Amino acid sequence: MTSPIASVRADKVRIPFRRPFPTAAGMWVEREAWILRLVDEDGRVGLGEAVLEPADGETAATVLEHLVRELTMSTGDRLPTAQEMEIHGSSGRALRAAVDAALLDLDGRGSANGSGARGGTAAFTGPAHHGEGPGVGVNATLPSIGPAASAEAARQAVAAGFATLKLKAGAERETEVLVDRVRAVRTAVGPDVRLRLDVNGAWDLETATERLEAISRFRLEYVEQPLAGDDAAEMAELRSRVRVPLAADETVTSLRAARQLLDADAVDVLVVKPVRVGGPVVAAEIADLAAEHGVPVVISTLFETGVGIAAGLAIAAALPASGNGRDRTARAPDHGLATAGLLEHDLLVDGLVLDEGRLWVPGGPGTGRLGIRLNEAALARYAVERPSTEAWDL
């Protein structure tokens, strides 16, 4: 058990993408994040990361900043409970994700009901250190670019060892443009590579019906978030119309939202972003609920730094090694965690290890349960704000 938390540190960072990353939801050019450090009375440090998405808006960013400032002023004597954070919506869930990841880094506990206990799957053991386990299978993410460029990027990803590719889509004006791109990628990589399409909620029901039927012949593993909004009944209607498996992503904002989708029989896969739903504890609860419905879970990122991705790896590592959906004999789906390389820096001393489509944490001396160490020089380089508190003078 971890010693009581003595202090809380937080740094706001802004890290550019190596190159602009286009999606149907807009162009990503930088990632803004809060890096949280919980320091216990023995001087050990647990790391966590809080991020929002552009759709959350400036109000949510202001609320998150206020919550972070309150937390740093608490000097760690009383961490907010899960219920206290949840009332602040996406901002509170982002903070809970950081707090729970930091507690996990220290000793595997999470906030749960505010007592340090947690439900869900077996206690987190952390992701495998490089050289000490099989790692976590991950997909390559390809931006929304033309057919020829997509095909070349897909060939390069497969040559690098990826067995699953996720194509960003949704910005196409015509169905045939999408068909040409998916055809080009499938032709380039052959029949055995898994293909996913991520639409980021860009289509209405009729457009989705038409386009999914048009690309169904290309053997897609699933199409992620084809519809805008959070109408589970509409997603279920689309699922009844098409042959392509459907996944929910943006609509999986909480355990309650996941339950609505599952109860409506609206999805074949749940894509869970821990920082969106409230961190490792909630993500594990969603995974348990999905397993009861025979629906597999894919853990993904919101373009966090290596700190947030390491927490995602810990969650993915706790999922079943085999298919966790209706087909228990199937190979487990690869996760959407290989995104740290999109940023100029991952803020880690030793970066996450990506090899042959699998991801590990570096581990080694000085690392906690998450297996990472914060690069202080990089943190200082990208920091744009640090709430001031005398409690930092340990």
Secondary structure, 3 states (H helix, E strand, C coil): CCCCEEEEEEEEEEEEEEEEEEECCEEEEEEEEEEEEEEECCCCEEEEEECCCHHHHHHHHHHHHHHHHHHHHCCCCCCCCHHHHHCCHHHHHHHHHHHHHHHHHHHCCCCCCCCCCCCCCCCCCCCCECCCCCCEEECEEECCCCHHHHHHHHHHHHHCCCCEEEEECCCCCCHHHHHHHHHHHHHHHCCCCEEEEECCCCECHHHHHHHHHHHHHHCEEEEECCECCCCHHHHHHHHHHCCCCEEECCCCCCHHHHHHHHHCCCCCEEEECHHHHCCHHHHHHHHHHHHHCCCCEEEECCCCCHHHHHHHHHHHHHCCCECCCCCCCCECCCEECCCHHHECCCCECCCCEEECCEEEECCCCCCCCCCCCECHHHHHHHEEECCCCHHHCC
